[in-house]
């Protein structure tokens, strides 16, 4: 099973197409998992894939889309609890 990274992104990351852009980038890289908004204004994501591709995704998250302002990206490497087949935006 591929490595899994659990990410929390803080800054101006809601209302700037951060989730949609993350999904598009993950799909281009062949990464599976999900991304969602958190109530406090942060964005949470889980990435699974080849480690070098997950690392590329994490580096992308540090900049984000054009109108975002990323203050911090917290990364926790985890043992995968499930294997995702796609990358999706989650709501709620």
N, C-alpha and C positions, 0 to 999 in steps of 0.2 A: 504494500500500500504506500502511496506517495506521502511525503511529509505534509503537515498541516500547520498553517500559521493563522493565529487569531489576532486580529488587528483592531485597535481603537484609534480613530483619527479625530483630532480636535482642531478647532479653529473655525473659520467661516466655511463650513462644509455642508450646510443644508441650504436648499434654495438656489444652488449654483450648478445643478446637474451632476453632482459628484457621484451619486449612485449609478446613474445611467452611463456616465463616462467610465466608471470602474467596471461595470458589466461589459461594455464594449472592449475595453483594454484586456480584460481577463479572457474573453472569448477569442480575441486575436492571438493571445499567448497560449491558448489551449489549457487554461486553468479552470478548475471547477470550484464550486462553493456558493457563497451568497454575500450580499451586502444589504444593510438596512440602516435607517435613521434611528437614533436613540432619543428618548424624550428630552435629555439635557442639551441637545444641539450637536452632539457628536455623531459620528458614523462608525458602525461596527461591521467587520467583514471577516469571513473565513475563506482562506485560499488553500486549495490542494492542487498539487501538480509536481512536476520535476523541480527539484530544489532551486536550480538556477533560474527557472521561470518564475517561481514564487518570489525569489529575491528581486527580480526585475519588477514584479508587480508591487512589491513593498516600496522600492525606489520610486516608482511612478506615484504611489500614494503620498509620498512626501511633498510632491508638487501639486498633484490633482489637476482638474480642468482649469481653464483660463480664468474664471471669475472666483475661484476658491482662494482661501488663504489658510494654509496648513500650519498650525502652531506646533503640533506634536503627533507622532505616530508611535503608538505603543504596540510592540510585537511580542506575542507569546507563542512559542513552538509547542505543539501538543501532539499526543498520539491521536490519530484519527479515530473518531467514534463511529463514523459512517463514511461511506465512499459516495461522493456526489457524482451525478452523471452530467450535469450542466452547471452553468453559472447563472444565478437568478437574483433579482431584486426582491427582497422580502419586505412586507409591510406589517406594521404592528409589532 
